[in-house]
Amino acid sequence: MGDSSNNRSNNRSIGRIGESAASDYLQKNGYLILRRNFRFGRYGEIDIVAKKSAELCFVEVKARTSDLFGRPSEAVGYKKQRKILAVASHYMAVFNASESKVRFDVIEIYYRKDPSGQIAVTGLNHIENAFTA
């Protein structure tokens, strides 16, 4: 049986690498990163809050090694979307952004581990308007 705390630590590490790759991609494509890992109590967090032109983008990042068990974006189901919407509403209230045009995106990150355990991003897919409020 595996060590669950080690798995959580490994997943967090992969998550951070994926979020960094997604942030770099967004910046290179004209987005301003406003926040990373914006948390709202029990509702959870939004991985990246970005802005492009007048549009506020709430971005969920999902990382996988392959599509063997489905695309990474498929992990952003109804329940996860409701949590993201709740956190986004809180963000907009806190930062007085209720008049902003809003979009919900998913960025799929594909990666591999080499024999030494180093993680390398091998692909990225940006899904704009992945879901709506």
JOVENHU-V219749 format. One record per residue. N is the residue number from 1. RES is the residue in one small letter. PHI is phi in whole degrees, 0 to 359 (none if undefined). OMEGA is omega in radians with two decimals (* if undefined). BURIAL is b if it has 24 or more other ideal C-beta (glycine too) atoms within 12 Angstrom, else e. Layout:
BEGIN
n=N res=RES phi=PHI omega=OMEGA burial=BURIAL
n=N res=RES phi=PHI omega=OMEGA burial=BURIAL
END
This chain:
BEGIN
n=1 res=m phi=none omega=-3.08 burial=e
n=2 res=g phi=281 omega=3.10 burial=e
n=3 res=d phi=277 omega=-3.04 burial=e
n=4 res=s phi=294 omega=3.12 burial=e
n=5 res=s phi=291 omega=3.08 burial=e
n=6 res=n phi=292 omega=3.09 burial=e
n=7 res=n phi=296 omega=3.12 burial=e
n=8 res=r phi=298 omega=3.13 burial=e
n=9 res=s phi=297 omega=3.11 burial=e
n=10 res=n phi=296 omega=3.11 burial=e
n=11 res=n phi=296 omega=3.10 burial=e
n=12 res=r phi=296 omega=3.12 burial=e
n=13 res=s phi=297 omega=3.10 burial=e
n=14 res=i phi=296 omega=3.11 burial=b
n=15 res=g phi=300 omega=3.13 burial=b
n=16 res=r phi=297 omega=3.12 burial=e
n=17 res=i phi=296 omega=3.11 burial=b
n=18 res=g phi=297 omega=3.13 burial=b
n=19 res=e phi=294 omega=3.09 burial=b
n=20 res=s phi=295 omega=3.12 burial=b
n=21 res=a phi=296 omega=3.12 burial=b
n=22 res=a phi=295 omega=3.12 burial=b
n=23 res=s phi=298 omega=3.11 burial=b
n=24 res=d phi=300 omega=3.13 burial=e
n=25 res=y phi=301 omega=-3.11 burial=b
n=26 res=l phi=299 omega=3.13 burial=b
n=27 res=q phi=300 omega=3.13 burial=e
n=28 res=k phi=295 omega=-3.13 burial=e
n=29 res=n phi=254 omega=2.98 burial=e
n=30 res=g phi=89 omega=3.11 burial=e
n=31 res=y phi=268 omega=3.00 burial=b
n=32 res=l phi=259 omega=3.11 burial=e
n=33 res=i phi=278 omega=-3.13 burial=b
n=34 res=l phi=269 omega=-3.13 burial=b
n=35 res=r phi=207 omega=2.95 burial=b
n=36 res=r phi=237 omega=3.10 burial=b
n=37 res=n phi=55 omega=3.09 burial=b
n=38 res=f phi=283 omega=-3.03 burial=b
n=39 res=r phi=252 omega=3.05 burial=e
n=40 res=f phi=224 omega=3.06 burial=b
n=41 res=g phi=42 omega=-3.06 burial=e
n=42 res=r phi=286 omega=-3.12 burial=e
n=43 res=y phi=286 omega=3.11 burial=e
n=44 res=g phi=110 omega=-3.07 burial=b
n=45 res=e phi=217 omega=3.00 burial=b
n=46 res=i phi=251 omega=-3.06 burial=b
n=47 res=d phi=297 omega=-3.10 burial=b
n=48 res=i phi=220 omega=2.97 burial=b
n=49 res=v phi=247 omega=-3.08 burial=b
n=50 res=a phi=227 omega=3.11 burial=b
n=51 res=k phi=224 omega=3.02 burial=b
n=52 res=k phi=224 omega=-3.00 burial=b
n=53 res=s phi=56 omega=-3.12 burial=e
n=54 res=a phi=260 omega=-3.05 burial=e
n=55 res=e phi=259 omega=3.08 burial=e
n=56 res=l phi=269 omega=-3.06 burial=b
n=57 res=c phi=243 omega=3.03 burial=b
n=58 res=f phi=259 omega=-2.96 burial=b
n=59 res=v phi=241 omega=3.02 burial=b
n=60 res=e phi=261 omega=-3.14 burial=b
n=61 res=v phi=251 omega=3.10 burial=b
n=62 res=k phi=233 omega=-3.10 burial=b
n=63 res=a phi=244 omega=3.11 burial=b
n=64 res=r phi=213 omega=3.07 burial=b
n=65 res=t phi=274 omega=-3.12 burial=e
n=66 res=s phi=197 omega=3.06 burial=e
n=67 res=d phi=265 omega=-3.05 burial=e
n=68 res=l phi=308 omega=-3.13 burial=e
n=69 res=f phi=251 omega=-3.13 burial=e
n=70 res=g phi=107 omega=3.13 burial=e
n=71 res=r phi=291 omega=3.12 burial=e
n=72 res=p phi=305 omega=-3.11 burial=b
n=73 res=s phi=297 omega=3.13 burial=b
n=74 res=e phi=293 omega=3.10 burial=e
n=75 res=a phi=282 omega=3.11 burial=e
n=76 res=v phi=260 omega=-3.11 burial=b
n=77 res=g phi=276 omega=-3.07 burial=e
n=78 res=y phi=305 omega=-3.09 burial=e
n=79 res=k phi=297 omega=3.12 burial=e
n=80 res=k phi=295 omega=3.12 burial=b
n=81 res=q phi=299 omega=3.13 burial=b
n=82 res=r phi=299 omega=3.11 burial=e
n=83 res=k phi=295 omega=3.12 burial=b
n=84 res=i phi=298 omega=3.12 burial=b
n=85 res=l phi=298 omega=3.12 burial=b
n=86 res=a phi=296 omega=-3.14 burial=b
n=87 res=v phi=293 omega=3.11 burial=b
n=88 res=a phi=297 omega=3.11 burial=b
n=89 res=s phi=299 omega=3.11 burial=b
n=90 res=h phi=296 omega=3.12 burial=b
n=91 res=y phi=303 omega=-3.09 burial=b
n=92 res=m phi=295 omega=3.09 burial=b
n=93 res=a phi=289 omega=-3.11 burial=e
n=94 res=v phi=297 omega=-3.06 burial=e
n=95 res=f phi=257 omega=3.07 burial=e
n=96 res=n phi=49 omega=-3.08 burial=e
n=97 res=a phi=247 omega=-3.04 burial=b
n=98 res=s phi=295 omega=3.14 burial=e
n=99 res=e phi=269 omega=-3.09 burial=e
n=100 res=s phi=288 omega=2.94 burial=b
n=101 res=k phi=285 omega=-3.00 burial=e
n=102 res=v phi=239 omega=3.10 burial=b
n=103 res=r phi=220 omega=3.10 burial=b
n=104 res=f phi=244 omega=-3.09 burial=b
n=105 res=d phi=246 omega=2.97 burial=b
n=106 res=v phi=233 omega=3.01 burial=b
n=107 res=i phi=246 omega=3.08 burial=b
n=108 res=e phi=269 omega=3.09 burial=b
n=109 res=i phi=246 omega=3.03 burial=b
n=110 res=y phi=252 omega=-3.10 burial=b
n=111 res=y phi=216 omega=3.02 burial=b
n=112 res=r phi=221 omega=3.06 burial=e
n=113 res=k phi=249 omega=3.06 burial=e
n=114 res=d phi=275 omega=-3.08 burial=e
n=115 res=p phi=303 omega=3.14 burial=e
n=116 res=s phi=276 omega=3.13 burial=e
n=117 res=g phi=95 omega=3.10 burial=e
n=118 res=q phi=292 omega=-3.12 burial=e
n=119 res=i phi=258 omega=3.10 burial=b
n=120 res=a phi=234 omega=3.08 burial=e
n=121 res=v phi=286 omega=-3.11 burial=b
n=122 res=t phi=249 omega=3.14 burial=e
n=123 res=g phi=191 omega=-3.14 burial=e
n=124 res=l phi=212 omega=3.10 burial=b
n=125 res=n phi=228 omega=-3.13 burial=b
n=126 res=h phi=262 omega=3.11 burial=b
n=127 res=i phi=255 omega=3.12 burial=b
n=128 res=e phi=283 omega=-3.12 burial=e
n=129 res=n phi=52 omega=-3.10 burial=e
n=130 res=a phi=298 omega=3.04 burial=b
n=131 res=f phi=205 omega=-3.11 burial=b
n=132 res=t phi=236 omega=3.10 burial=e
n=133 res=a phi=286 omega=* burial=e
END
